[in-house]
Amino acid sequence: GPQLNAQLEGWLSQVQSTKRPARAIIAPHAGYTYCGSCAAHAYKQVDPSITRRIFILGPSHHVPLSRCALSSVDIYRTPLYDLRIDQKIYGELWKTGMFERMSLQTDEDEHSIEMHLPYTAKAMESHKDEFTIIPVLVGALSESKEQEFGKLFSKYLADPSNLFVVSSDFCHWGQRFRYSYYDESQGEIYRSIEHLDKMGMSIIEQLDPVSFSNYLKKYHNTICGRHPIGVLLNAITELQKNGMNMSFSFLNYAQSSQCRNWQDSSVSYAAGALTVH
C-alpha cells in the first residue's frame, strides 16, 4: 500500500491539471511500470470535490461477451482503501435487462477494471467516503449495441457529479499480438505505430463514433478498449444532439518500447479527458 501510494503520488505530482473538471477520461490498464506515468495525465483532471459516482468501463479480455456485464460483489478492495459499488445505480441498470452478471472468477481475472481502482482511490482520497463506483465490463458490442449502451449511459454522463473512466490501451504491435501494420513512409516501425495511434486519437477527439468505427475497420488497430470508447462516443453524440457542448483532448501518449524490427513488440498508451463547456 504505502509503496503504491508513493508511486501514484510521484506520477501525479509531475503532471498539470489543465482540463479539470473532467467528465470522462480515457486511460490505459497495463502494469504501472509501463503506463503509470501516462495514466497520471488523465487522473490529474479528476475533481474529487464534485465527483460522487465513478463509472468504470473496461473491455472483457477473458470471456466472450456480446453485451455488458455487472459485478456480483459490493466492494472492490485496493491497497489504499475499499471502493464501494453503487447498488442503487446497479439496480437501475439491472432493470433495463441489457446486462449480464459477471462471475466472481471473471471479475477477479479481469485487469481492465482492476488497474483503474488504485488510481481512482488516489485521485479521490480527499473525499474517500463520499463516492461510489459503477464497474461495467463491456463486451464485443456491435455498432448498434454501442449506440444503445451509449444512449443508456448518456443520462449519467450528463450529470456533473458523475465521472466516466474508459479503460483502453492503444496499439498492440508485434507477432505475439498478430498485428504488424507498417507504413514505411513514417520511418521506423515505432513511428508508424505512433502515426496510426494518433490518427485514431484525433478521430476520438472529433467525437464521431462512425468515423472511429470506420478507422477500426480500415486499419484494424488493436485498441483493446475500442468498445468502451465506442460507448462513450455514442453517449457524447446523444448529449450533443440535446445541445450539450463538450470537447475531448488527449494529454499524453507513450509506448512500452520502441519497435525497430519484426521481432519487437510494444503496447501503446494514451491518456485524455472530456470536458463539458
C-alpha positions as CSV (number, residue, x, y, z in Angstrom):
1,G,0.0,0.0,0.0
2,P,2.5,2.7,1.1
3,Q,4.8,1.8,-1.8
4,L,1.9,2.0,-4.4
5,N,0.7,5.2,-2.8
6,A,4.1,6.8,-3.1
7,Q,4.4,5.7,-6.8
8,L,1.0,7.2,-7.7
9,E,1.8,10.4,-5.8
10,G,5.1,10.7,-7.7
11,W,3.4,10.3,-11.1
12,L,0.5,12.7,-10.3
13,S,2.9,15.4,-8.9
14,Q,4.7,15.5,-12.3
15,V,1.6,16.5,-14.4
16,Q,-0.6,19.5,-14.8
17,S,-4.4,19.8,-14.3
18,T,-5.3,21.6,-17.4
19,K,-8.6,20.0,-18.2
20,R,-10.4,20.0,-14.8
21,P,-13.0,19.0,-14.0
22,A,-13.1,16.1,-16.4
23,R,-16.5,14.4,-17.1
24,A,-14.8,11.4,-18.6
25,I,-11.2,10.2,-19.0
26,I,-9.6,7.6,-21.3
27,A,-6.6,5.9,-19.6
28,P,-4.6,2.7,-20.0
29,H,-4.8,-0.5,-18.0
30,A,-1.3,-2.0,-18.2
31,G,1.2,-2.6,-15.4
32,Y,2.0,0.7,-13.8
33,T,5.7,0.3,-14.6
34,Y,4.7,0.7,-18.3
35,C,1.8,3.1,-18.1
36,G,1.6,4.7,-14.6
37,S,3.1,8.0,-15.7
38,C,0.8,8.2,-18.8
39,A,-2.3,7.4,-16.8
40,A,-1.5,10.3,-14.3
41,H,-2.2,12.8,-17.1
42,A,-5.9,11.6,-17.1
43,Y,-6.4,11.2,-13.4
44,K,-4.9,14.6,-12.7
45,Q,-8.0,16.1,-14.4
46,V,-10.5,14.5,-11.9
47,D,-12.0,16.9,-9.4
48,P,-12.7,14.9,-6.2
49,S,-14.8,17.8,-4.7
50,I,-17.6,17.4,-7.3
51,T,-17.3,13.7,-8.2
52,R,-19.8,11.4,-6.4
53,R,-20.1,8.4,-8.8
54,I,-17.4,6.9,-11.0
55,F,-18.4,4.6,-13.9
56,I,-15.5,2.4,-14.9
57,L,-16.0,0.9,-18.4
58,G,-13.4,-1.8,-19.2
59,P,-13.2,-4.3,-22.1
60,S,-13.5,-8.0,-21.5
61,H,-10.2,-9.9,-22.0
62,H,-11.2,-13.4,-20.8
63,V,-14.8,-14.2,-21.6
64,P,-16.8,-13.8,-24.8
65,L,-19.5,-11.3,-24.0
66,S,-21.9,-9.7,-26.6
67,R,-23.4,-7.3,-24.1
68,C,-22.2,-5.6,-20.9
69,A,-21.8,-7.2,-17.5
70,L,-22.1,-6.0,-13.9
71,S,-20.2,-7.2,-10.9
72,S,-21.8,-9.5,-8.3
73,V,-19.9,-8.0,-5.3
74,D,-20.4,-5.0,-3.1
75,I,-16.8,-3.9,-2.5
76,Y,-13.6,-3.8,-4.5
77,R,-10.6,-3.7,-2.2
78,T,-7.4,-1.8,-3.1
79,P,-4.1,-1.5,-1.2
80,L,-5.2,2.2,-0.5
81,Y,-8.8,1.7,0.7
82,D,-12.0,-0.1,-0.2
83,L,-14.2,1.1,-3.0
84,R,-18.0,0.7,-2.7
85,I,-20.1,-0.4,-5.7
86,D,-23.2,1.8,-6.1
87,Q,-26.1,-0.7,-5.7
88,K,-28.7,2.0,-6.4
89,I,-27.3,2.7,-9.9
90,Y,-26.7,-1.1,-10.4
91,G,-30.4,-1.5,-9.6
92,E,-31.3,1.0,-12.4
93,L,-29.0,-0.8,-14.8
94,W,-30.3,-4.3,-14.0
95,K,-33.9,-3.1,-14.6
96,T,-33.1,-2.3,-18.3
97,G,-32.5,-6.0,-19.0
98,M,-29.4,-5.1,-21.0
99,F,-26.8,-6.5,-18.6
100,E,-25.4,-9.9,-17.7
101,R,-23.8,-10.8,-14.3
102,M,-20.1,-11.3,-14.2
103,S,-19.0,-14.5,-12.4
104,L,-16.6,-13.9,-9.4
105,Q,-13.9,-15.7,-11.5
106,T,-14.3,-13.3,-14.4
107,D,-14.3,-10.4,-12.1
108,E,-11.1,-11.5,-10.4
109,D,-9.4,-12.4,-13.7
110,E,-10.2,-9.1,-15.5
111,H,-7.5,-6.5,-15.2
112,S,-9.1,-3.8,-17.4
113,I,-11.2,-2.5,-14.5
114,E,-8.8,-3.6,-11.7
115,M,-5.9,-1.4,-12.9
116,H,-8.0,1.7,-12.5
117,L,-9.0,1.1,-8.9
118,P,-5.9,2.3,-7.1
119,Y,-5.7,5.4,-9.4
120,T,-9.4,6.1,-8.7
121,A,-8.8,5.7,-5.0
122,K,-5.8,8.0,-5.1
123,A,-7.5,10.7,-7.2
124,M,-10.5,10.7,-4.8
125,E,-8.7,10.2,-1.5
126,S,-9.6,13.7,-0.2
127,H,-13.3,12.6,-0.4
128,K,-12.9,8.9,0.1
129,D,-16.2,8.3,2.0
130,E,-18.3,10.4,-0.4
131,F,-18.3,8.5,-3.6
132,T,-19.2,5.1,-5.1
133,I,-18.1,3.2,-8.2
134,I,-20.0,1.5,-11.0
135,P,-17.8,-1.1,-12.7
136,V,-19.1,-2.2,-16.2
137,L,-17.5,-4.9,-18.2
138,V,-18.0,-4.1,-21.9
139,G,-18.3,-7.0,-24.4
140,A,-17.6,-7.1,-28.1
141,L,-20.5,-4.9,-29.0
142,S,-21.9,-4.4,-32.5
143,E,-22.2,-0.8,-33.6
144,S,-25.9,-0.7,-32.9
145,K,-25.3,-2.1,-29.4
146,E,-22.7,0.6,-28.8
147,Q,-25.3,3.1,-29.8
148,E,-27.9,1.6,-27.4
149,F,-25.5,1.5,-24.4
150,G,-24.3,5.0,-25.3
151,K,-27.9,6.2,-25.2
152,L,-28.4,4.5,-21.8
153,F,-25.2,5.9,-20.2
154,S,-25.7,9.4,-21.7
155,K,-28.2,10.4,-19.0
156,Y,-25.5,9.5,-16.4
157,L,-22.8,11.3,-18.4
158,A,-25.0,14.5,-18.4
159,D,-24.7,14.7,-14.6
160,P,-21.6,16.8,-13.4
161,S,-21.3,14.7,-10.3
162,N,-20.5,11.6,-12.4
163,L,-17.2,10.7,-13.9
164,F,-16.6,8.1,-16.6
165,V,-13.3,6.2,-16.7
166,V,-12.9,4.5,-20.0
167,S,-10.2,1.8,-19.9
168,S,-8.1,1.2,-23.0
169,D,-4.6,0.6,-24.2
170,F,-3.8,1.6,-27.8
171,C,-1.9,-0.4,-30.5
172,H,-0.6,-3.9,-29.5
173,W,2.0,-4.4,-32.2
174,G,4.1,-7.5,-33.0
175,Q,3.9,-11.2,-33.7
176,R,2.6,-12.1,-30.2
177,F,-0.4,-9.8,-30.9
178,R,-0.7,-11.0,-34.5
179,Y,-0.7,-7.4,-35.7
180,S,2.1,-5.9,-37.7
181,Y,0.8,-3.0,-39.7
182,Y,3.7,-0.9,-41.0
183,D,3.6,2.3,-43.1
184,E,7.2,2.6,-44.3
185,S,6.7,6.3,-45.2
186,Q,6.7,7.0,-41.5
187,G,10.2,5.8,-40.9
188,E,11.0,3.4,-38.1
189,I,8.2,0.9,-37.1
190,Y,7.5,2.7,-33.8
191,R,6.9,6.0,-35.7
192,S,4.4,4.2,-38.0
193,I,2.7,2.8,-34.8
194,E,2.6,6.3,-33.3
195,H,1.2,7.8,-36.6
196,L,-1.6,5.1,-36.6
197,D,-2.5,5.6,-33.0
198,K,-2.6,9.4,-33.3
199,M,-4.9,9.1,-36.4
200,G,-7.3,7.2,-34.1
201,M,-6.8,9.6,-31.2
202,S,-7.6,12.6,-33.4
203,I,-10.8,10.8,-34.6
204,I,-11.8,10.2,-31.0
205,E,-11.2,14.0,-30.3
206,Q,-13.6,14.7,-33.1
207,L,-16.2,12.8,-31.0
208,D,-17.6,10.9,-34.0
209,P,-18.4,7.3,-33.3
210,V,-19.0,6.5,-37.0
211,S,-15.6,7.8,-38.1
212,F,-14.0,5.8,-35.3
213,S,-15.7,2.6,-36.4
214,N,-14.6,3.2,-40.0
215,Y,-11.0,3.8,-38.8
216,L,-11.0,0.5,-37.0
217,K,-12.4,-1.3,-40.0
218,K,-9.8,0.2,-42.3
219,Y,-6.7,-0.3,-40.1
220,H,-7.8,-2.9,-37.6
221,N,-5.7,-1.1,-35.0
222,T,-5.6,-3.3,-31.9
223,I,-7.1,-0.8,-29.5
224,C,-8.4,-3.2,-26.8
225,G,-10.9,-0.7,-25.3
226,R,-12.5,0.1,-28.7
227,H,-15.9,-0.9,-27.4
228,P,-15.9,1.1,-24.2
229,I,-14.6,4.1,-26.3
230,G,-17.4,3.5,-28.8
231,V,-20.0,3.5,-26.0
232,L,-18.5,6.8,-24.7
233,L,-18.5,8.4,-28.1
234,N,-22.2,7.4,-28.6
235,A,-23.2,8.8,-25.2
236,I,-21.5,12.1,-26.2
237,T,-23.3,12.1,-29.5
238,E,-26.6,11.7,-27.8
239,L,-25.9,14.7,-25.4
240,Q,-24.6,16.8,-28.3
241,K,-28.0,16.3,-30.0
242,N,-29.6,17.8,-26.9
243,G,-27.3,20.8,-27.2
244,M,-24.6,20.0,-24.7
245,N,-21.2,21.4,-25.7
246,M,-18.1,19.2,-25.0
247,S,-14.5,18.6,-26.1
248,F,-12.1,15.8,-25.7
249,S,-8.3,16.2,-25.6
250,F,-5.5,13.7,-25.4
251,L,-2.8,14.8,-23.0
252,N,-0.2,12.1,-23.2
253,Y,0.9,9.3,-25.5
254,A,3.5,6.6,-24.7
255,Q,4.8,3.2,-25.9
256,S,6.1,0.4,-23.7
257,S,9.1,0.2,-26.0
258,Q,10.2,1.4,-29.5
259,C,9.8,-1.3,-32.2
260,R,12.5,-1.2,-34.8
261,N,12.3,-4.7,-36.3
262,W,9.8,-7.5,-36.8
263,Q,10.8,-9.4,-33.7
264,D,10.0,-6.5,-31.5
265,S,6.6,-5.9,-29.8
266,S,5.0,-3.0,-28.0
267,V,1.8,-1.7,-26.5
268,S,0.8,2.0,-26.7
269,Y,-0.9,4.1,-24.1
270,A,-2.9,7.3,-24.3
271,A,-4.5,9.5,-21.6
272,G,-7.1,12.1,-22.3
273,A,-10.0,14.0,-20.8
274,L,-13.5,15.1,-21.8
275,T,-14.7,18.5,-20.5
276,V,-18.1,20.0,-20.7
277,H,-18.4,23.7,-21.5
